[in-house]
Amino acid sequence: MATLHVRNVPDELYERLRTAAEEDGRSIGAEATALLRAALFDREERQRSLQGMVGGKTFFRRHFARSAKLLVARGQEIAAEQGSAEVLPPHVLLAMLEDDALRPTLERGGVTDETVRAALPPPARRLESAPALSTDARQMLERALLASLDASLD
């Protein structure tokens, strides 16, 4: 049987573990093992359930795709307003900053209207047609999709 050594456990967490072990009539090591087993079982069940009920990653791709399409469409409007021939990552970020759910997270990461606008080329004459999505913007969205898939199955 493998041995697991855990260091630097916060006092509050250790005390809760000690109390649980005492209540369950186990040693602290046996209690930790039982809790790990239960937590891993729950995690695996959630993953199986998620994949069975909503198609797992397919569900998240579809959900992400709908949201991304709206962001890209708004990014196209912003790019057209500024006369850009392509939708660049800053155009998509500006669209994301307009979203009440995304804005706080972006701002915590230092992404603000001011910082994004500073990264844009100077405005030109407004375009009448929707600009194409640039390779950089497409790659940014693809990385975001992969990150959201990883987070959704944790």
C-alpha angles and dihedrals in degrees: 000000000000121000122228121197117193122194135184097027109173111252093239092053093046091051091051090049091049091049092048091049091051092048091049094044094241137124116256090253092051091047092050090050092049091049093048091049091050093046093049091046090051091048092051091047091051090051093048092045092048092050092046098045103041105014095263112240091009090065092051092046090053093045091046091045092055092049093044092051090055091048092048091049090051089044088054090053091050092047091048091049089054094044095245117157090212137037103245127195091261090058090054091045090053088052089049091051089058089060111093092212097048100038099075093050093048093047091050086057091052096258108136136158089257096050093046095046089050088060094054124095115249113284118264133189113314115262121227096207128062111262120233122255110260122233090247092053091047091051091048091054092046091053089049090052092051091048091050091049091052091048094045094057098045 
